Structures are given as structure tokens and as C-alpha cells.
Amino acid sequence: MKKEMLLVIFISLVACKETGKKSDVSVRQINVENTEQHRGKELMETNCYSCHNPNAKAKNRIAPPMIAVKEHYTKENTTKEAFIKDIIAWTKKPGIETSKMPGAVKRFGLMPYLPYPEEDIERIADYMFTHDIDAPEWVEDHQKQERKKVNAPERAAEDIGLSYALATKQTLGKNLMSAIQKKGTLGALEFCTIQAYPLTDSMSTVHNAKIKRVSDKPRNPKNQANTEELGYIENFKTAMSNKTAVEAITKKQGSTVSFYYPITTNAMCLQCHGTEKEVSPETYKAIKNLYPNDKALGYAENEVRGIWSIQFNVEN
């Protein structure tokens, strides 16, 4: 009993001593339960992978992968508190002179300010520091699971559809980020109005496929989902709300393949698709001038905004 009491007193004294330390940036303690899914991982995949996608091929990258960010911000003696502090500082105020990745800034341009809650940034940074993040995102695990359930031709067709969706997403994302860097949110709106359709069509030509982004609540009427696509959107919404695995839908009829996968929202999307809290009056006015019948407002993070609807042919 005496030994146990001494141990309790010692731990209490150490805790008090640590509490007394001061830092110029307040970093809340994040209690991570021993679960399979760290909240920071989910936030990183939802908010960061739109640009920092680890599956993107080198020629399609619009930002460095998160493992590269971790390596540049971690030295031999870097503490978790210092790492989190640096990630928060950079995200809240990106700057050329403060960047620890000048090569990435030169190649991809300066990351724009994004209004992420500081607590979310902390959780993402905590996950980055304490976990191995060099493996690809959901695609690798998803494909392993699917190999157990589908035959080779079906798996190959799904992989093709996914590659077309990711390549098109990277092309649109790269140009969207450039527009934001130059003109802010209104630049993003201008890009979506003028360039998004031609770029998507160009990717259809490159891949000899029909690539569409459709929604049940479109901004541009041309993006209205048809009856079949509306059903798939509802299926994806149900899976997201139930927090079950979201799996691509691949249908093969003869040599024709139809591939469907959800497009989900993150914090960057909400600048043009969120509520009045995220969409500025200036942006809202511009949206209504361009799209009087707009339906694409009122979203929160990690919601199904629409789907990739892709059709292509394969050899039987």
C-alpha cells in the first residue's frame, strides 16, 4: 500500500510540474482512445486529401503528400507539441517566408488560407506525428477487400473507373487551387463556371470515356443527376450517415462499364457550398447572379455533394 501511495504522489507531482510549463501557442491535450480510427485520420482524409492525395501520380499532384509534410516538419528532436504548434501556425497563416517546404511552394504554389477549426488542425497534426501515414488512403485497403469479393474482370473495371475519377479530380483540383491563389473564393467560382466543364470533357477525350459529375442538388443545371444516378446518390448518403464502408458501384453490361463513386465535401468546398456561416455575402451574390436556380448551398463537411458517373468500354 505504501508503495502504491508513493507512486500516486510521484505521478501527481510530475503532472503538476508539466502543467506549469508555458508555451506561446496553446495546444489542447488530445486524448486519443485506443480505437481503430483516430479522429485526426478521418479529418485528414476528408479535408487534406483533396490536394495532398497520396494516390495521385507525380504528374497529377497539386500538393505534396502528407508524409512529405510530416518529414519536413519533423526533426530528430521535434516534440509532438512543437510539431502541432508548427502545423497550426502554417495552416492559419501560410507564407513563403515561413514555409519549411520552399521546394513544394515553388512547384505547386502557396497554399491558400483555409478556415479549418483549430481543434481539427490539432487532431490532424496529432495523428500525423504519432502514426505512420506513408501508406495510400482508402484505395489500397478497399482494393484488397474487393479482391476477395469480385472476379478479376470486374475488379479491373472498377480500378479503371477509379483511376479516371482520381485523374479528373486532380486536374480540376490543380486548376481550382490556382484560381483560389490568384483571386480567392470568387476566382474558384469563376473557374467552376468557365473551365470545369471543358476540363472534364478534355479528360473524357484523354481516357476515351464519358466522365460526368452529377448531383441531386446541382448548381449548374447541366449537372442534374438522372433517375438512376439519384438512386446511387441516396445509397451513398445512407452509407455515409450510417458510417459504413462506402464502396464504388460498378456495373458491366457486355463491354460497357458504368462506374459511380461519391464526391464529398470538405472545408474548402464550403466556401461556395456551405451555409451563410461559410459563404460570404459577396460570394453568395455572385452565385445567385450566375445561377439564379442554384441548389448547391447548405452543405456541411463530409457530406455527399454528388457522384462521379463514368462510362467506358473494356474488352470482354
LUMVOFI-565544 format. One record per residue (C-alpha): residue in three letters; x, y, z. Coordinates in pm, 1 decimal. Each point is the difference from the previous one (the first is absolute). Layout:
residues N
(r 'ALA', (X, Y, Z))
...
END
This chain:
residues 316
(r 'MET', (0.0, 0.0, 0.0))
(r 'LYS', (280.5, 244.0, 87.0))
(r 'LYS', (166.5, -65.8, -335.3))
(r 'GLU', (-328.0, 65.3, -180.5))
(r 'MET', (-51.7, 329.6, 188.4))
(r 'LEU', (354.4, 114.4, -82.2))
(r 'LEU', (-60.5, -77.6, -368.4))
(r 'VAL', (-321.5, 206.3, -2.3))
(r 'ILE', (176.6, 294.7, 168.1))
(r 'PHE', (289.7, -19.5, -247.3))
(r 'ILE', (-233.0, -1.4, -304.3))
(r 'SER', (-194.6, 294.5, 146.4))
(r 'LEU', (316.1, 203.5, 49.4))
(r 'VAL', (118.8, -69.4, -354.4))
(r 'ALA', (-339.1, 96.6, -137.9))
(r 'CYS', (-0.1, 325.7, 195.8))
(r 'LYS', (352.1, 77.0, -119.7))
(r 'GLU', (-97.2, -59.8, -364.6))
(r 'THR', (-314.2, 211.3, 38.6))
(r 'GLY', (211.3, 291.9, 114.7))
(r 'LYS', (190.9, 16.9, -329.7))
(r 'LYS', (-83.3, 292.7, -226.0))
(r 'SER', (-32.6, 13.6, -376.6))
(r 'ASP', (-62.1, 294.5, -229.2))
(r 'VAL', (-259.9, -206.7, -187.2))
(r 'SER', (-273.9, -172.5, 194.2))
(r 'VAL', (-27.6, -363.0, -104.8))
(r 'ARG', (-285.6, -192.7, 156.1))
(r 'GLN', (72.5, -352.8, 118.9))
(r 'ILE', (-164.4, -249.1, -233.7))
(r 'ASN', (-99.2, -320.5, 175.1))
(r 'VAL', (9.8, -266.6, -266.7))
(r 'GLU', (-186.6, -316.6, 89.6))
(r 'ASN', (144.1, -330.6, -110.9))
(r 'THR', (-234.5, -37.0, -293.7))
(r 'GLU', (58.7, -111.5, -357.5))
(r 'GLN', (-76.6, 346.3, -138.1))
(r 'HIS', (176.9, 305.9, 136.6))
(r 'ARG', (-221.9, 306.5, -50.4))
(r 'GLY', (298.0, 183.1, -150.4))
(r 'LYS', (26.4, -264.3, -273.4))
(r 'GLU', (-361.7, 54.1, -99.0))
(r 'LEU', (45.7, 378.4, -1.3))
(r 'MET', (320.5, -25.6, -202.6))
(r 'GLU', (-161.1, -218.6, -265.3))
(r 'THR', (-309.0, 221.8, -17.6))
(r 'ASN', (170.4, 341.0, -0.8))
(r 'CYS', (356.5, -52.2, -122.9))
(r 'TYR', (-14.6, -273.6, -260.5))
(r 'SER', (-183.9, 217.0, -250.5))
(r 'CYS', (344.2, 148.6, -70.0))
(r 'HIS', (247.8, -222.3, 189.2))
(r 'ASN', (-132.2, -328.1, -139.5))
(r 'PRO', (265.4, -270.8, 49.8))
(r 'ASN', (-138.5, -197.9, -294.0))
(r 'ALA', (52.7, 277.3, -253.5))
(r 'LYS', (267.0, -68.1, -258.5))
(r 'ALA', (292.0, 242.8, -12.7))
(r 'LYS', (-122.2, 178.2, -313.0))
(r 'ASN', (-346.3, 49.9, 150.8))
(r 'ARG', (103.3, 128.3, 342.6))
(r 'ILE', (-127.8, 341.7, 108.2))
(r 'ALA', (171.1, -12.1, 342.6))
(r 'PRO', (256.9, -221.8, 173.3))
(r 'PRO', (-128.5, -316.2, 174.7))
(r 'MET', (-51.7, 25.9, 373.4))
(r 'ILE', (292.9, -230.0, 74.3))
(r 'ALA', (228.1, 257.9, -167.5))
(r 'VAL', (-151.0, 273.3, 218.0))
(r 'LYS', (66.2, -210.0, 308.5))
(r 'GLU', (362.6, -63.2, -100.1))
(r 'HIS', (71.4, 372.1, -55.5))
(r 'TYR', (-157.7, 100.1, 330.6))
(r 'THR', (160.4, -275.9, 208.1))
(r 'LYS', (363.0, 1.6, 110.4))
(r 'GLU', (179.7, -241.3, 231.3))
(r 'ASN', (-81.4, 204.0, 310.6))
(r 'THR', (-345.5, 133.3, -102.3))
(r 'THR', (-260.7, -45.5, 271.3))
(r 'LYS', (-364.9, -65.2, -71.6))
(r 'GLU', (-94.5, 335.4, 153.1))
(r 'ALA', (247.1, 184.4, -227.1))
(r 'PHE', (-120.5, -191.7, -304.9))
(r 'ILE', (-366.3, 81.5, 69.6))
(r 'LYS', (89.2, 364.2, 67.9))
(r 'ASP', (182.3, 29.0, -335.7))
(r 'ILE', (-282.3, -163.2, -197.2))
(r 'ILE', (-257.2, 231.0, 162.5))
(r 'ALA', (213.3, 308.4, -70.0))
(r 'TRP', (46.8, -91.7, -366.1))
(r 'THR', (-365.0, -89.6, -61.7))
(r 'LYS', (-126.1, 318.4, 162.4))
(r 'LYS', (240.7, 223.2, -193.0))
(r 'PRO', (176.3, -158.3, -300.2))
(r 'GLY', (297.8, 205.2, -115.0))
(r 'ILE', (295.5, -43.7, -231.9))
(r 'GLU', (245.1, 126.7, 259.2))
(r 'THR', (-133.7, -230.4, 275.6))
(r 'SER', (-28.5, -316.4, -209.3))
(r 'LYS', (217.6, -299.7, 87.5))
(r 'MET', (-61.7, -135.5, -350.0))
(r 'PRO', (126.4, 268.3, -241.0))
(r 'GLY', (41.8, -257.6, -275.8))
(r 'ALA', (-367.4, -96.4, 24.5))
(r 'VAL', (-106.4, 365.7, 0.3))
(r 'LYS', (208.7, 59.7, -312.4))
(r 'ARG', (-150.6, -301.0, -176.2))
(r 'PHE', (-365.0, 16.8, 111.9))
(r 'GLY', (-43.5, 360.4, 109.2))
(r 'LEU', (-85.8, 131.1, 346.0))
(r 'MET', (-280.0, -178.8, 179.6))
(r 'PRO', (-295.1, 238.4, 53.4))
(r 'TYR', (-140.2, 66.4, 345.5))
(r 'LEU', (-278.5, -246.1, 81.2))
(r 'PRO', (-239.9, 60.0, 291.5))
(r 'TYR', (52.9, -326.6, 185.8))
(r 'PRO', (-91.3, -2.5, 372.4))
(r 'GLU', (318.2, 2.7, 206.3))
(r 'GLU', (-110.1, -309.5, 190.2))
(r 'ASP', (-23.3, -191.6, -327.9))
(r 'ILE', (350.2, 111.4, -98.6))
(r 'GLU', (128.0, -122.2, 336.5))
(r 'ARG', (-156.9, -340.5, -47.5))
(r 'ILE', (140.3, -31.9, -351.7))
(r 'ALA', (347.5, 100.2, 120.1))
(r 'ASP', (-24.7, -238.0, 295.9))
(r 'TYR', (-79.9, -286.9, -235.2))
(r 'MET', (278.1, 96.8, -239.9))
(r 'PHE', (259.9, 7.4, 278.5))
(r 'THR', (-100.1, -320.7, 177.5))
(r 'HIS', (-91.4, -223.3, -294.2))
(r 'ASP', (159.0, -139.7, -314.4))
(r 'ILE', (-173.9, 174.3, -291.0))
(r 'ASP', (207.9, -104.7, -296.8))
(r 'ALA', (-252.9, -260.9, -120.6))
(r 'PRO', (-257.1, 109.7, -260.8))
(r 'GLU', (-346.0, 103.2, 117.6))
(r 'TRP', (-311.4, -217.4, -27.1))
(r 'VAL', (76.0, -129.7, -349.4))
(r 'GLU', (258.3, -258.2, 108.4))
(r 'ASP', (-212.4, -154.1, 275.7))
(r 'HIS', (-311.4, 30.6, -211.9))
(r 'GLN', (157.5, -185.0, -288.7))
(r 'LYS', (128.2, -276.5, 227.8))
(r 'GLN', (-350.4, -52.6, 136.8))
(r 'GLU', (-151.9, 6.3, -344.7))
(r 'ARG', (243.7, -261.1, -129.2))
(r 'LYS', (-162.7, -245.9, 236.8))
(r 'LYS', (-347.3, 73.5, -131.6))
(r 'VAL', (20.4, 54.7, -375.2))
(r 'ASN', (158.7, -179.2, -291.3))
(r 'ALA', (293.5, 140.2, -194.5))
(r 'PRO', (-192.3, 166.2, -288.2))
(r 'GLU', (-235.6, 181.5, 237.5))
(r 'ARG', (287.9, 111.4, 221.0))
(r 'ALA', (192.1, 125.7, -301.0))
(r 'ALA', (-302.7, 199.7, -119.0))
(r 'GLU', (-39.9, 162.5, 342.6))
(r 'ASP', (369.8, 88.0, 15.7))
(r 'ILE', (-25.9, 164.4, -342.7))
(r 'GLY', (-304.6, 204.7, 103.0))
(r 'LEU', (169.5, 107.4, 321.4))
(r 'SER', (315.4, 104.1, -185.2))
(r 'TYR', (-206.3, 215.2, -239.0))
(r 'ALA', (-182.6, 165.6, 291.1))
(r 'LEU', (320.8, 73.2, 192.6))
(r 'ALA', (182.9, 132.5, -306.2))
(r 'THR', (-288.6, 234.8, -83.1))
(r 'LYS', (-26.9, 107.7, 362.9))
(r 'GLN', (371.2, 83.7, 4.6))
(r 'THR', (-25.7, 204.8, -319.9))
(r 'LEU', (-297.3, 197.8, 127.9))
(r 'GLY', (154.2, 37.4, 344.6))
(r 'LYS', (330.7, 131.3, -133.0))
(r 'ASN', (-173.6, 266.4, -207.7))
(r 'LEU', (-241.5, 85.5, 280.1))
(r 'MET', (285.5, 56.0, 245.9))
(r 'SER', (172.9, 223.8, -252.8))
(r 'ALA', (-318.4, 206.6, -36.6))
(r 'ILE', (-33.0, 33.9, 378.4))
(r 'GLN', (364.0, 106.3, 35.9))
(r 'LYS', (-48.2, 271.9, -261.3))
(r 'LYS', (-350.3, 131.5, 74.8))
(r 'GLY', (-126.5, -163.9, 318.5))
(r 'THR', (-346.1, -156.1, 30.0))
(r 'LEU', (-142.6, 203.7, -288.0))
(r 'GLY', (280.6, -136.4, -215.4))
(r 'ALA', (-112.3, -351.5, 89.5))
(r 'LEU', (-356.5, 84.7, -98.9))
(r 'GLU', (120.0, 148.3, -328.0))
(r 'PHE', (204.3, -313.4, -70.7))
(r 'CYS', (-293.6, -233.0, 65.3))
(r 'THR', (-223.5, 210.4, -226.6))
(r 'ILE', (237.0, 30.1, -295.5))
(r 'GLN', (257.3, -280.7, 12.2))
(r 'ALA', (-135.3, -298.3, 196.7))
(r 'TYR', (-215.5, -135.2, -281.0))
(r 'PRO', (262.0, 35.0, -278.4))
(r 'LEU', (267.7, -159.3, 220.0))
(r 'THR', (-226.5, -293.1, 87.9))
(r 'ASP', (-82.3, -46.4, -367.3))
(r 'SER', (370.5, 7.9, -85.8))
(r 'MET', (63.9, -278.4, 253.0))
(r 'SER', (-279.3, -199.6, -163.9))
(r 'THR', (184.3, 35.8, -328.8))
(r 'VAL', (334.8, -98.5, 153.1))
(r 'HIS', (-144.6, -318.3, 153.2))
(r 'ASN', (-247.8, -77.1, -277.6))
(r 'ALA', (-278.4, -2.5, 258.8))
(r 'LYS', (-308.5, 196.9, 94.9))
(r 'ILE', (84.7, 174.7, 327.1))
(r 'LYS', (-264.2, 200.3, 186.3))
(r 'ARG', (-46.7, 158.6, 341.0))
(r 'VAL', (-368.6, -4.3, 88.6))
(r 'SER', (-203.0, 100.8, 305.0))
(r 'ASP', (-347.5, -14.5, 147.6))
(r 'LYS', (46.5, 367.6, 89.4))
(r 'PRO', (189.0, 146.7, -296.2))
(r 'ARG', (132.2, 351.4, -37.7))
(r 'ASN', (18.2, -28.0, -376.2))
(r 'PRO', (-315.0, -166.5, -142.1))
(r 'LYS', (227.1, -199.4, -232.7))
(r 'ASN', (117.9, -192.2, 306.7))
(r 'GLN', (-346.7, -130.4, 92.4))
(r 'ALA', (10.1, -373.0, 79.1))
(r 'ASN', (-238.6, -228.4, -187.9))
(r 'THR', (-235.6, -243.4, 172.1))
(r 'GLU', (252.1, -282.9, 23.9))
(r 'GLU', (274.9, 230.9, 126.1))
(r 'LEU', (-234.1, 149.9, 262.1))
(r 'GLY', (-46.4, -349.6, 140.2))
(r 'TYR', (375.2, -48.9, 32.5))
(r 'ILE', (36.7, 338.6, 169.3))
(r 'GLU', (-254.7, -103.9, 262.4))
(r 'ASN', (185.5, -328.9, 52.0))
(r 'PHE', (324.7, 185.6, 62.5))
(r 'LYS', (-170.2, 247.0, 233.4))
(r 'THR', (-141.8, -287.2, 204.9))
(r 'ALA', (340.9, -166.0, 24.5))
(r 'MET', (162.7, 327.5, 108.9))
(r 'SER', (-266.1, 73.0, 262.8))
(r 'ASN', (25.3, -355.1, 137.1))
(r 'LYS', (380.6, 25.4, -3.5))
(r 'THR', (25.9, -322.7, -196.1))
(r 'ALA', (255.9, -72.0, -273.3))
(r 'VAL', (-64.4, 201.3, -314.0))
(r 'GLU', (63.8, -223.2, -298.8))
(r 'ALA', (3.3, 87.9, -367.4))
(r 'ILE', (-283.3, -126.2, -215.3))
(r 'THR', (119.0, -167.5, -318.6))
(r 'LYS', (-240.0, -145.3, -255.8))
(r 'LYS', (114.3, -189.1, -306.6))
(r 'GLN', (-226.0, -82.0, -291.8))
(r 'GLY', (184.1, -161.2, -285.2))
(r 'SER', (304.4, 215.8, -66.1))
(r 'THR', (-157.2, 312.6, 154.5))
(r 'VAL', (85.8, 94.4, 358.5))
(r 'SER', (-185.0, 254.3, 214.8))
(r 'PHE', (191.1, 121.9, 306.7))
(r 'TYR', (-140.0, 212.2, 284.5))
(r 'TYR', (176.8, 145.7, 303.8))
(r 'PRO', (-93.5, 280.2, 243.2))
(r 'ILE', (135.6, 354.4, -2.2))
(r 'THR', (14.9, 119.9, 361.0))
(r 'THR', (41.7, 343.7, 153.0))
(r 'ASN', (286.0, 139.3, 206.6))
(r 'ALA', (67.9, 339.3, 156.4))
(r 'MET', (126.6, 148.8, -326.2))
(r 'CYS', (-324.3, -97.0, -177.2))
(r 'LEU', (-208.9, 182.8, 257.9))
(r 'GLN', (128.6, 339.5, -113.7))
(r 'CYS', (-235.9, -37.6, -297.5))
(r 'HIS', (-231.5, -280.1, 116.1))
(r 'GLY', (-41.8, 52.2, 375.4))
(r 'THR', (-247.9, 196.1, 209.5))
(r 'GLU', (-5.5, 375.4, 57.8))
(r 'LYS', (271.2, -56.8, 262.7))
(r 'GLU', (250.1, -107.5, -265.1))
(r 'VAL', (-125.0, 170.0, -317.8))
(r 'SER', (76.9, 372.6, 3.2))
(r 'PRO', (-269.1, 247.0, -113.1))
(r 'GLU', (217.8, 92.8, -298.8))
(r 'THR', (31.0, -365.0, -105.7))
(r 'TYR', (-370.7, -65.8, 57.1))
(r 'LYS', (-91.6, 297.0, -221.0))
(r 'ALA', (232.8, -120.9, -276.3))
(r 'ILE', (-147.2, -350.8, 16.7))
(r 'LYS', (-354.9, 127.6, -31.6))
(r 'ASN', (95.6, 225.4, -292.4))
(r 'LEU', (158.1, -290.9, -185.9))
(r 'TYR', (-247.4, -268.9, 106.1))
(r 'PRO', (-343.7, 140.4, 94.8))
(r 'ASN', (-133.8, -353.0, 58.0))
(r 'ASP', (297.6, -120.1, 201.5))
(r 'LYS', (-66.4, -294.3, 235.2))
(r 'ALA', (354.8, -65.4, 112.9))
(r 'LEU', (12.3, 185.8, 331.9))
(r 'GLY', (-46.1, -108.3, 360.6))
(r 'TYR', (252.5, -283.8, 12.9))
(r 'ALA', (210.0, -97.8, 301.1))
(r 'GLU', (334.5, -180.5, -6.3))
(r 'ASN', (17.1, -364.3, -105.6))
(r 'GLU', (-335.8, -8.5, -177.1))
(r 'VAL', (-77.7, -146.4, -341.4))
(r 'ARG', (1.3, 292.4, -241.8))
(r 'GLY', (-51.4, -218.6, -306.6))
(r 'ILE', (162.9, -290.4, -181.1))
(r 'TRP', (242.9, -86.5, -273.2))
(r 'SER', (-197.1, -164.2, -279.2))
(r 'ILE', (240.4, -156.9, -249.3))
(r 'GLN', (-67.1, -224.2, -297.6))
(r 'PHE', (269.4, -174.4, -207.0))
(r 'ASN', (59.8, -314.7, -202.6))
(r 'VAL', (224.7, -295.4, 80.2))
(r 'GLU', (90.7, -314.4, -186.7))
(r 'ASN', (-209.8, -303.7, 86.7))
END
